[in-house]
């Protein structure tokens, strides 16, 4: 039976109804160690509701409806209580990563707090030292903050709480974008967006209140919050959570969690599946039973066919089914979920890569040279158009352009940015058809399904050829074992040509592990350069090898190619080895 959520007035009303109907049912299971008994903590719907009402009552005593509330929490049920508490109080939740110890982490939180004009910061005891340290610094100084699992929040607050009038148009959330290509912007997500998007996520996969959701994705991230935590709370089901740090230290614990807690829907970015396929040992594999894992959603970054194939093959002995792999497409501006289809075998198109460089999507036999592009399924609840980003002309099937969307899950716009909202959320095609969201993603519709080829702002244009940076990065990792499991960023910079003109030259930066000698680093860059010349007929202007962690990424793990380009041009890139030509070297020297 198809799930119907849209007949409810708000997400608040639905979560409250679930809590009253089944107060003893498990809402959230937080896993610290899936390998031991007692390595988890369970919150029932009754407890979640009580903690949320304590927070909501506290907020209602002090602030007006629509006040922005910054949520700074580690992963765990306390975040869920604060988020639901904001919904209960009819206030606007503003989730963010923690300030952390590094300047770029604090700058992101500073930017969000200032942009959203937050009135108060909520956190928990586990993060209070970090948040308190940040709160006394500029520009956060003077901003009120409170610890929601402390004595300031009491049962009397829960009793004082009152459900205020709200409807599907009421703003529920500011979901800040990852900032992979620009400054993070606050996407205005309404209660109607939350209900509709959860409903259209559940429909193609047959998810309902019996489905167990679970992952390690950060809860402040749109996928972690709106594709893992929120849907089961709206359905009356259960969500199982683990911290990202736990996963990164022990990747097999994610799979152990899926097995032990009977999770049927779990999602992660492409790199997580690659990490598991490479690092899970035979002994760890022998202890897993993944036969009940129905949907392994892959999203948030470009989906690589080779990664999905390797994961499926690696975990087939543990019962993982090839039709469980579920590539999806989504973004914060569309709440989170756009397209995906399950349960089926992986759908991959092998396309002519030369034609793809000229924005033509043409499948060819596997025996021909080409690139594998994974289908992200159908977006049945959206009007989807493929549009020339310059002329705004709607393109025919077989052409690659910018993906435009229209539908009930599309958010209301960017907080406080009227011009950006008009440009991004109110796009009009050349023939006058309006109301579209410009995704900034390049792709096509093939057999009615979404195929994403790259990001418009990151597209590399060299001598009339359109090359996707992730293709270059993936190609080099596939050729060079020293790069496997690490991150790279490819981009172009303008240099003065001998004739006096300006031309773009390719720059490749990539992480390498410690312990590699300078001679071996020199040999590696020579090999990488030869690989690029042979495969792409491109002679790079520079290859920069950096330490592990030296490639900048967003809080959700996306490569920040624009930031890497800026750092390179400013001469601020700390390299372990730099192979650079004279023109690009001169450019850096003038920085």
Buried (B, 14 or more C-beta within 10 A) or exposed (E): EEBEBEEBBBBBBBBBEBBEEBBEBBBBBBBBBBEEEEBBEBBBBBBBBBBBBBBBBBBBEEBEBEBBBBBBBBBBBBBBBBBBBBBBBBBBBBBBBBBBEEEEBBEBBBBBBEBBEBBBBBBBEBBBEBBBEBBEEEEBEEBEBBBBBEEEBEEEBBEBBEBBEBEBEBBBBBBBBBBBBEEBBBBBBBBBBBBBBBBBBBBBBBBBBEBBBBBBBBBBBBBBBBBBBBBBBBBBBBBBBBBBEBBEEBBBBBBBBBBBBEBBBBBBBBBBBBBBBBEBEEEBBEEBBBEBBBBBBBBBBBBBBBBBBBBBEBBEEBBBBEEBBBBBBBBBBBBBBBBBBBBEEBBBBBBBBEBBBEBBBEBBEEEEEBBBBBBBBBBEBBEBBBBBBEEBBBBEEBBBBBBBBBBBBBBBBBBBBEEBBEEBBEBEBEEEBEBBBBBBBBBBBBEEBBBBBBBBEBBBEBEEBBBBBBBBBBBBBEBBEBBEBBBBBBBBBEBEEEEEEEBBBBBBBBBBEEEBEEEEBEEBBEBBBEBBEEBBEBEBBBBBBBEEEBBBBBBBBBBBBBBBBBBBBEEEBEBBBBBBBEBBBEBBEEE
